[in-house]
C-alpha cells in the first residue's frame, strides 16, 4: 500500500505542476473572500475601537491564520470525482486493486494542497506586511494544532467525498455542493469569527462538524482556548471523523452497486 501511495504521489505531484497557472487562478479565487473579510473587519474594529471585544489586531491575527488553516484543511474532491462518476471514467479506477477515493483522489487532494501552500507563502507575507498583526504563538499550541489539522482535513475530505457520491444518483450534485459550501462558511467561522454569531447559531455550530475543521484549529493556534475546550473539540473531531467515514462508506457501497459507465 505504501508503494501505491508513493507512485500516486509522484504522478499527482507532477500533474499539479503542469497546471500551475490554473492553480494560481484557483488560489486567488479562494483567497478573495477571507482577504475581503480581513480588510472589512479590521477597518470596522479600528473605527469603533472593537467589535464585541475583538480589536483590529484580533481580526487581523484571526484571518491571517485562517488563510493557512483553510488551505491545509480544504479539499477539492468534487472537482476530481464528480466528473469521473458522471462521464463513466470511474469504471477504469474500479478495476484497480485499491479504493479509488481513499488512494487516488486523496493523494490528488494532498498534492494540490501542497502546491497551494507554496503559492500562498508570498501572498501571506505581503498581507502580513500590510496588516502587521501581532501573533503571540506558543510552540505547544502550534504542535497541538498538527493533529487538529489532520483530523480537520479528514473530516472535510470524507464529508466532501460523501456529498460528491450523490453524483451516482443525480446530476444536480453541484447545487448541493453550493448549499453545503454556504453552510460550511457560516458555521466554520469563515464569514466571521463564531464569537460574533447570535447565541443560537453558536450553539448549533458546536453540534455541527464545521467549526471543528476551521475555527477550532485557528483558536488553538492563537491560544484562545482552555484545556477543557481543547479536549472537548478534539473529542468532537474524532466523533465526526467516524460519522463522516460511516456516511461515506454507506454511500460508496450503494453507489457502486448501481453505477453503470457509459456504454456498459
N, C-alpha and C positions, 0 to 999 in steps of 0.2 A: 504493500500500500504506500509506503514511503517513497518507493521508486516511482509510483504513479504520480504522486504529488510533485515530485521533482521534475518529471517530464512535463507535466501540465504547467508548472510554474515557468519553465523555460519557454514553452510555446506562448503562453499568455503574456509574459513579460515582453517578449519580442513583438507580439502583436500590438500591445498597447503603444509601443514606441513608433509603430507605423502610422498611428493616427494622432500624432502629437497636437496638431492644430485643432482637431476636433475635440480633443481632451481639454485643451486650454479654453476653448469656447464654452465647453460644458462647465468647467470650473468657474469661469467668470459669471456665468448664469447662476450657478449655485451660490456664489458669494454675494450677489446683488442684494438679496433680502436682508441677511444679517448686517451687512455694511450700512444699509439704509437705516435699519433699526438702531444700530450703533450711533450713527450721526444724529438721528432724531432724539433719542432718549438722553444722550449726553447734553444736547442743546437745551432740552426742556429742563433737565436737572440743574444746569448752570443758571438758567434764568430764574428758577424758583428756589434754588438752594438745595432742594432734594425732592424726590418723589416717593412718598410713603417711607421716608427714611433712607432711601437709596440715593447716594450722591452721584455726581457725574463720573467720578473715578470708579464707583461701584459698577455703573453701567459699562464703562469702557473695559474694565477688567473682565466682566461677565462675557461680553460679546467677543473680546479677543480670544478668550479661552474657548468660547462656543465655536469659533471658526475652526479650531484644531479638532475639537471633540466631534464636531459634525462630520468632518472628513474621515476621521478614524472609525466612526460607528455607522455611517450611512452605507447603503447598498443599492445596487443597480440591477437586481435580479430580473425585474420585469422587462428591462430593455434587452436582456440577453435571452431569457427563457420564453417569454410570451410569443415572439415571432417564430421560434422553433416549434412551439406547440401548434400555432395557427397555420403554418405552412407545411407541417408534416415532417420537417427535417429532424425532429426529436427522435424519430424512429431509428435513425442511424446510431444515436447515442445509447438507445435502449439495448442495442446488441452488444455493447461493451460490458466487460466484467466488473463494472464499478458504477455506483449510483451517479447518474449524470449531474444532479443538482448538488450533491454533497461533495463532489470532486471538481468537475469541470467548471460549473457555474460559481462555486465557492472560490476557486483559485482565480477565476476571472475577476471576481469582485476584489480580491486582495491585491492583485496586480494593478487594477485600476486605481485602487485606494493608494497604493504606494507611489504611483506616478503623480497622482493628485497632490499628495503630501509634499513631494519635491517641488511641484509648481507653486504650492501655497506659500512656501517659505519666504520668497522675496516680497510677495504681496503682504504677508503678515508683518514683515519688518517695516515696510512703508507705512502701514496702518499704525503700527506701534509708535513710529516716529511722529506721526500726525497727532495721535490722541494721547500719547505718553501716559498710559495707565500705570499705577503703582501696583505691582504684582508681588505680594509678600508670600512667595511659595515656600512650603515646608516639604522637605525631602520625604518624610513619612507619608504625607498626603499624596504626593506625586506617585510614590511606589504603590500605595493602596489603589490609586486610580487605574493602574495597569490591569489588574483582574476585572475591575469595574468596566473598563472599556471593552475588554474581551467579551464579557458577558453581555454587554450592551449590543455589541455587533452581532453576537449570536442570536439574541432575541430579534433584532431587526431583520437579520438575514432570513431567519425561519419564518417570521411573520410576512415578510415581503415575498418569500417563496410560496407560502401558503396562499396568499392573495393571488399571485401570478397563476397558480394552478387552476384558478377559476376559469382560465382560458380554455381548459378542456371542455367546458360546457357552454361558454358564451364568448362572443367577440366583443362584448361590452366591458371587458376587464379594465380598459384604460379609464373608463368613467368611474369605476370602483376605486381605482388607484388614486385618481384625483381627489376623491372624497376622503380616502384614507390619509393622504398626504396633508390635507387641511386639518383633519383631526389630530394627526401627529404633531404638526407645527404648533397647534394651540396648547396641547397638553404636555408637550415635551419641553416647553419653555423657549421655543424658537421665536415666537412673536414678541413675548415679554417674559421676564422672569416670573415664575409661578407665584411669587410672593405678591404680585400686583393683581392677580386674578381675584374675583369675588370668592368668599369663603366656600360656597357650594362647589365651585369649579376646582378649587384647591383640594377639596375632599375627594372629588371624582378623580382628580389627577393621581392621587395616592393609590387608587384602586387600579386604574389602567396602567399598562406597561410602559407608556411612552416617557413619563418623567424619569424612569429608571435607566433610560437609554441616552438621555442628553442632560437634563437638569441635574440629576444626581452626580454624574461624573464631574460636571462643572463645579458644583458646590463643594464636592470633595476636594478637588484640586485647589480651590480657593480657600479651603479650611473653614467653611461656613457651617459645618455640621457637627453635632455632638456625637459621641461614641455610640449612643443608643440609636441615633438616626442612621449612622453608617451601617450598623449591624442589621437594622430593620431593612434598609434599602438593599443590602447585599442579599438578604433572605428573599425579598420580593423579586430580585433579579433571577435567583435560582428557580423560584416558583414559576415565573413567567417563561423562563427558558424551557422548562419541562412542558408547560402547557403549549408553547409555540411549537415545540417538536412534535407533540401529540397531534395537534391540528394539522401540521404539515404532513405527517406520516399517514393520517387517515385520508386526507385529500389526495395524496400521491397515489396510494393504492387504488382508490376509487377511480381516479382519473386515468391511470394507466390501463385499467381493465377495460375501459370503454373507448380508449384512444384508437383512432384509425388514421393512418397517414394518407395523404392524397394519393389515389391510385391503388391503395391497398385493397 
